[in-house]
Amino acid sequence: MYSVILCGGSGTRLWPLSRKNYAKQFLSLYSDKSLLQETYLRMRQIMPMENIFFVTNYEGVFNVFNQIKELDADYPKDNILVEPVSLNTAPAIALAVRHLLEIKKIDPHEPLFFLPADHYIGDSEKYLATVRLAVAEVGDHIGTIGITPLRPETGYGYIKKGAQEGGHNKVLAFKEKPDQATAQQYLDSGEYVWNSGMYVFNADTFSAELKKYSPEIYKLFSQNIAVLTEKFKTLPAISIDYAISEKSDNVITFEGVFGWNDIGSFDSLAEMKLANSNPRHINFDSKNVFVHSNSDRLIATIGVENINIIETVDSILVQKQGCAEDVKKVVAYLKEHNLPELENNLIVHRPWGKYEILVDGKNHQVKRLTVYPGAKLSLQSHVHRSEHWVVVNGTASIVNGDKEIILNENESTYISAGSKHRLGNAGATNLEIIEVQTGDYLGEDDILRYDDIYNRIGNK
């Protein structure tokens, strides 16, 4: 058995927490681990790390690798597959299956489990029992994991069940997100389950179904991985539901109840009973208020009802509950006006670690840099700014002009504008640096790279 975790989404309904360059799956929303890490750890309970793969985009690949190696230091980086362009689940799954067949030489009859990276699972034991059942019974079918509906939910797609056969049901139809009345009918009938977006099948079955129902994707899928990758951007941006499942008569579903939530909005977080998770929320005569603060800032509410308040270091969202889709309007506005809050907040993640902007002045800026063990920044220079580095934790290996130096805690160095320099972590724990920048321009594009282990050369 192999699993492929799909993690290329942007999660725009969770702005300002989820950003273009640090999407929902990388956030820690209900534990000290990210949604991606929680998903990976569940899979690790039933298979070795070598059998777990990821599909993500170029922006996400280092985020995936950095988060997973926190859990398994020896996790193989080549198990992270990169989409040339983000399309949808059908092309992403096709890329993964072709890679597993051609590069990993898997048995084409081996079960493959595809799942999103950003869902909440309340009861892991029941969930994994459902997964094991699906793997054991799927055979040559396309299998799905269906969720027993608990309420007339209008935000999920539905699957209509047919006759029961062993531990699964034949799938009669896929239904789009219904209105309230239709959702109530689905719930009352007992004939429907929520569509979780989780699939299990083998490569042979996927290939046959793809050939029958999505020949445009199959044409490229049937060629080698190099051709598929080169021409990937020509594929339709289509989900596996539309490409195969809604057309096929070979789909079965395995029903489960394990506290599932797709965390598609802040309303979803509120439903998970996390509204009291912020101890710095002071409530006076307010009802049904969900507060989430990344900065641990004190937030007081007086006389308000049915709202979500989301606070980050650079943005605040106040949203009436029930208006989850309208967050996309904010994201569209940010994109139209080219505002920086669309992509990154004041904590910015990089392949080597992350930095947080502490002070942002007109001609000066102060950052806290965290560099992971064994990582290093590019060899670079700046035209407009000088920098002063102070080590606050760990051991830094530094190139400063023609000098190579080691700095420990409370030691520092000054880097003048135009001087080539590089920062690396020479220790076994995270390196933390306070960086003070001064100059007439402090933009991130004032970087000229000469050498970089992450293949970022020039000023990109």
C-alpha positions in Angstrom: 0.0 0.0 0.0 1.1 3.5 -0.8 -0.5 6.9 0.1 -0.3 10.2 -1.8 -1.1 13.3 0.2 -2.4 16.1 -2.1 -1.2 19.5 -0.8 -1.2 22.0 -3.6 -4.2 24.1 -2.5 -4.3 27.7 -1.4 -7.1 27.8 1.1 -8.2 31.3 0.3 -11.3 31.1 2.6 -8.9 31.0 5.6 -7.2 34.3 4.8 -5.5 36.0 6.7 -4.1 32.8 8.2 -3.6 31.0 4.9 -1.5 32.9 2.3 -0.4 32.2 -1.2 3.1 31.2 -0.1 2.0 29.5 3.1 -1.3 27.8 2.6 -3.8 26.2 5.0 -2.2 22.8 5.1 1.0 24.3 6.7 -0.9 25.9 9.5 -1.3 24.6 13.1 -4.9 25.2 13.8 -6.0 22.7 16.5 -2.7 21.3 17.8 1.0 22.0 18.0 1.4 20.4 14.6 0.3 21.5 11.2 -2.6 20.0 9.3 0.0 18.5 6.9 2.0 17.0 9.8 -1.2 15.5 11.4 -2.1 13.9 8.0 1.3 12.4 7.6 1.4 11.0 11.1 -1.9 9.2 10.6 -0.4 7.5 7.5 2.7 6.6 9.4 0.6 4.5 11.7 -0.2 2.1 8.8 2.9 2.3 6.5 6.6 3.2 6.4 7.6 6.7 5.5 9.1 5.5 2.1 5.5 4.6 1.0 4.1 8.1 1.7 4.3 10.6 -1.1 3.2 14.2 -1.6 2.0 16.3 -4.6 2.5 20.0 -4.2 3.5 23.1 -6.2 6.8 24.9 -6.5 5.9 27.3 -3.7 5.0 24.5 -1.3 7.8 21.9 -1.9 10.2 23.3 0.7 7.4 23.9 3.2 6.4 20.2 2.8 10.0 19.0 3.2 10.8 21.2 6.2 7.7 20.2 8.1 8.0 16.5 7.4 11.7 16.3 8.3 10.7 17.7 11.7 8.9 14.4 12.2 11.1 12.0 10.2 14.6 13.4 9.7 15.4 10.8 7.0 12.3 11.4 5.0 13.3 11.1 1.2 12.9 14.4 -0.5 12.3 12.8 -3.9 9.0 11.5 -2.5 7.7 15.1 -2.8 6.3 15.4 -6.4 6.1 18.9 -7.8 3.3 19.9 -10.2 4.6 22.1 -13.1 1.4 24.1 -12.6 -1.5 23.7 -10.1 -4.5 22.4 -12.0 -6.8 20.2 -9.9 -6.9 16.7 -8.4 -7.2 14.6 -11.6 -3.9 15.9 -13.2 -2.2 15.7 -9.8 -3.2 12.1 -9.2 -2.3 11.2 -12.8 1.2 12.6 -12.2 1.6 10.7 -9.0 0.4 7.4 -10.4 2.7 7.7 -13.4 5.7 8.5 -11.1 4.9 5.5 -8.9 4.7 3.2 -11.9 7.7 4.4 -13.8 10.1 5.6 -11.2 9.2 3.5 -8.1 8.3 0.5 -10.2 5.3 -0.4 -8.0 3.0 -3.3 -8.7 0.1 -1.9 -10.8 -2.3 -3.9 -8.6 -1.0 -2.3 -5.4 -3.7 -0.2 -3.5 -3.0 3.5 -3.6 -4.7 5.8 -1.1 -5.1 9.5 -2.1 -6.1 12.0 0.5 -6.1 15.8 1.1 -3.5 17.3 3.5 -5.7 19.7 5.3 -8.6 17.8 6.9 -9.4 17.3 10.6 -9.9 13.7 11.9 -11.2 13.5 15.4 -10.9 9.7 16.0 -7.8 8.4 14.3 -8.4 4.7 15.2 -11.9 4.7 13.6 -10.5 6.5 10.6 -7.6 4.1 10.1 -10.0 1.2 10.5 -12.1 2.6 7.6 -8.9 3.1 5.5 -7.8 -0.5 6.2 -11.2 -1.8 5.2 -11.2 0.2 2.0 -7.7 -1.1 1.1 -8.7 -4.7 1.8 -12.0 -4.6 -0.2 -11.4 -2.1 -3.1 -10.2 -4.7 -5.6 -10.5 -3.3 -9.1 -13.0 -0.6 -8.1 -12.6 3.1 -7.6 -13.1 3.5 -3.9 -14.1 6.5 -1.9 -14.4 7.3 1.8 -17.8 8.7 2.6 -18.7 10.4 5.9 -22.0 9.7 7.6 -23.8 13.1 7.6 -24.5 14.6 11.0 -26.6 17.6 9.9 -28.1 19.0 6.7 -24.8 20.5 5.5 -24.9 22.7 2.4 -21.1 23.2 2.2 -20.2 19.6 1.2 -20.8 17.4 -1.9 -22.8 14.2 -1.4 -22.6 10.6 -2.6 -25.8 8.6 -3.1 -25.3 5.0 -1.8 -26.6 1.9 -3.6 -26.7 -1.7 -2.5 -24.3 -2.8 0.3 -21.7 -5.4 -0.6 -19.6 -6.5 2.3 -18.1 -3.4 4.0 -19.0 -1.0 1.2 -21.8 0.3 -0.9 -22.2 0.8 -4.6 -22.2 4.4 -5.6 -25.2 5.5 -7.6 -24.5 9.2 -8.0 -22.4 12.2 -6.9 -24.3 15.3 -5.9 -23.1 18.9 -5.9 -23.5 21.1 -2.8 -27.2 21.2 -2.1 -29.5 24.0 -0.8 -30.8 23.6 2.8 -34.0 21.8 1.8 -32.3 19.3 -0.3 -29.6 18.7 2.3 -32.3 17.9 4.8 -33.9 15.4 2.4 -30.5 13.8 1.9 -30.0 13.5 5.7 -33.6 12.2 6.3 -33.3 9.5 3.6 -30.2 7.9 5.1 -29.1 7.2 1.5 -26.3 9.8 1.3 -22.8 10.3 2.7 -20.6 13.4 2.5 -17.9 13.3 -0.1 -14.6 13.6 1.7 -12.4 13.7 -1.4 -10.4 10.6 -0.3 -9.9 7.8 -2.9 -8.4 4.3 -3.0 -7.7 2.3 -6.2 -4.8 0.6 -8.0 -2.9 2.0 -11.0 -4.5 -0.5 -13.5 -8.0 0.5 -12.5 -7.1 4.2 -12.6 -5.6 3.9 -16.0 -8.6 2.0 -17.4 -11.1 4.5 -16.0 -9.0 7.5 -17.2 -8.9 6.0 -20.7 -12.6 5.6 -20.7 -13.8 8.8 -19.2 -11.0 11.4 -19.5 -9.1 10.6 -22.8 -7.4 14.0 -22.8 -5.6 13.3 -19.6 -5.0 9.6 -20.5 -3.2 10.6 -23.7 -0.4 12.2 -21.7 -0.7 9.8 -18.7 0.1 6.8 -21.0 3.4 8.4 -22.1 6.5 8.6 -19.9 6.9 10.8 -16.9 9.2 13.3 -18.8 6.5 13.9 -21.5 3.8 14.1 -18.9 5.7 16.7 -16.9 6.7 18.7 -20.0 3.1 19.0 -21.3 1.4 19.0 -17.9 0.2 22.6 -18.2 -1.9 21.6 -21.3 -4.1 19.3 -19.2 -7.6 20.4 -18.1 -7.9 21.8 -14.6 -10.4 19.2 -13.5 -11.1 17.2 -10.3 -11.1 13.5 -10.1 -14.8 13.7 -9.3 -15.6 15.3 -12.7 -12.9 13.4 -14.7 -13.9 9.9 -13.5 -16.1 9.3 -10.5 -19.3 11.1 -11.6 -19.2 9.2 -15.0 -18.1 5.8 -13.9 -20.3 2.8 -12.8 -17.3 1.2 -11.0 -17.2 3.4 -7.9 -17.9 2.2 -4.4 -17.9 4.0 -1.0 -16.8 3.0 2.5 -18.8 4.9 5.1 -17.3 6.1 8.3 -17.9 8.3 11.3 -14.6 9.6 12.8 -15.1 13.3 13.5 -14.2 14.5 10.0 -14.1 18.2 9.1 -12.6 19.7 5.9 -11.7 23.0 7.7 -12.9 24.9 4.7 -13.7 28.1 6.6 -13.5 29.8 10.0 -17.1 28.6 10.5 -15.7 25.1 10.3 -13.2 25.9 13.0 -15.9 27.3 15.2 -18.0 24.1 14.7 -15.0 22.1 16.0 -15.7 23.7 19.5 -12.4 25.6 19.3 -14.0 29.0 20.0 -12.7 29.0 23.6 -9.1 28.0 22.5 -7.9 31.6 22.9 -7.4 32.4 26.6 -6.7 36.1 25.8 -10.3 36.6 24.6 -12.4 38.6 27.1 -16.1 38.3 26.4 -18.8 40.7 27.7 -22.4 40.0 26.7 -21.3 38.4 23.4 -22.6 35.1 22.0 -21.2 32.6 19.5 -17.9 34.5 18.9 -14.9 32.6 17.5 -11.5 34.3 18.1 -8.2 33.1 16.7 -5.0 35.2 17.4 -1.6 34.3 16.0 0.1 36.9 18.1 -1.5 36.1 21.5 -2.9 39.6 21.5 -5.6 40.5 24.0 -9.0 40.6 22.2 -12.2 41.9 23.9 -15.7 41.6 22.5 -18.7 43.5 23.8 -22.3 42.9 22.8 -21.7 41.1 19.5 -23.0 37.8 18.1 -22.2 35.2 15.5 -18.9 36.6 14.3 -15.4 35.3 13.7 -12.4 37.4 14.6 -9.0 36.4 13.1 -5.9 38.3 14.1 -2.4 38.0 12.7 0.7 40.2 13.0 -0.3 42.2 9.9 -4.1 41.8 9.4 -7.4 41.4 11.1 -10.5 39.8 9.7 -13.9 40.4 11.3 -16.5 38.1 9.6 -20.1 37.4 10.2 -20.6 33.7 10.5 -22.3 32.2 7.5 -20.3 34.4 5.1 -17.4 32.0 4.5 -17.4 32.4 0.7 -17.1 36.2 1.0 -13.5 35.9 2.2 -12.6 35.3 -1.4 -13.8 38.9 -2.1 -11.0 40.2 0.2 -8.5 37.9 -1.5 -9.6 39.2 -4.9 -9.2 42.8 -3.7 -5.7 42.2 -2.4 -4.7 40.6 -5.7 -6.3 43.4 -7.8 -4.5 46.1 -5.8 -1.2 44.1 -5.5 -1.1 44.3 -1.7 1.6 42.3 0.1 -0.8 40.8 2.6 -2.0 38.4 -0.2 1.1 36.3 -0.2 3.0 36.6 3.0 2.4 37.8 6.5 5.1 39.2 8.6 6.4 35.7 9.2 7.8 34.5 5.9 8.9 30.9 5.2 11.9 30.1 3.1 13.6 26.8 2.1 16.3 27.4 4.8 13.9 28.4 7.6 11.8 31.6 8.2 12.0 35.2 9.1 9.7 37.5 11.1 9.6 41.3 10.6 9.8 42.9 14.1 10.2 46.5 13.0 9.4 47.9 9.6 10.5 51.5 9.2 11.2 53.8 6.3 14.9 53.3 6.2 15.4 50.5 8.7 14.0 47.1 9.4 14.5 44.5 12.1 14.0 40.8 11.5 14.3 37.6 13.5 15.8 34.8 11.3 15.4 31.1 12.1 17.8 28.9 10.1 17.2 25.1 10.3 20.2 22.7 11.1 22.3 22.1 8.1 20.6 24.9 6.1 22.1 28.0 4.7 21.1 31.1 2.8 22.4 31.9 -0.6 25.7 33.7 -1.2 24.4 37.1 -1.9 24.9 40.9 -1.9 22.7 44.0 -1.7 22.9 47.3 -3.5 20.9 49.5 -1.2 21.2 48.1 2.3 23.7 47.1 5.0 23.0 44.5 7.6 24.0 43.8 11.2 23.6 40.2 12.4 23.4 39.3 16.1 23.3 35.6 17.1 20.7 35.0 19.9 20.6 31.2 19.8 22.8 28.5 18.1 26.0 28.7 16.1 26.3 30.6 12.8 28.7 29.9 10.0 29.2 33.2 8.1 30.8 34.4 5.0 31.4 38.2 5.2 33.4 39.5 2.2 36.6 37.5 2.1 36.3 36.3 5.7 34.7 33.0 7.0 33.8 33.2 10.6 31.9 31.3 13.3 29.6 33.3 15.7 28.0 32.0 18.9 25.3 33.5 21.1 25.7 37.3 21.8 28.3 37.7 19.0 27.7 39.8 15.9 29.0 41.0 12.5 28.4 44.0 10.2 27.9 43.5 6.5 28.2 46.6 4.3 26.2 47.2 1.1 27.7 45.5 -1.9 29.6 42.9 0.2 29.1 39.3 -0.6 27.8 37.4 2.4 26.2 34.1 3.5 24.6 32.7 6.6 24.5 29.1 7.6 23.5 27.0 10.6 26.6 25.1 11.9 24.8 23.5 14.8 22.3 20.8 15.6 19.5 23.1 16.7 17.7 26.0 15.1 19.9 29.1 14.6 18.2 32.4 15.6 19.6 35.7 14.3 18.5 39.3 14.8 19.1 41.1 11.6 19.1 45.0 11.5 18.8 46.4 8.0 19.5 50.1 7.2 19.4 51.7 3.8 17.4 53.8 1.3 15.6 50.7 0.0 14.8 47.5 1.9 12.7 45.4 -0.6 13.3 41.7 -0.9 14.2 42.1 -4.6 17.4 43.9 -3.6 19.2 40.5 -3.5 21.8 39.4 -6.0 22.5 35.7 -5.6 25.8 34.1 -6.7 25.4 30.6 -5.3 22.4 28.8 -3.7 21.7 25.2 -2.7 18.0 25.7 -3.5 18.8 26.8 -7.1 17.7 30.4 -6.7 20.2 32.3 -8.7 20.2 36.0 -9.7 17.5 38.1 -8.1 14.6 35.7 -8.2 
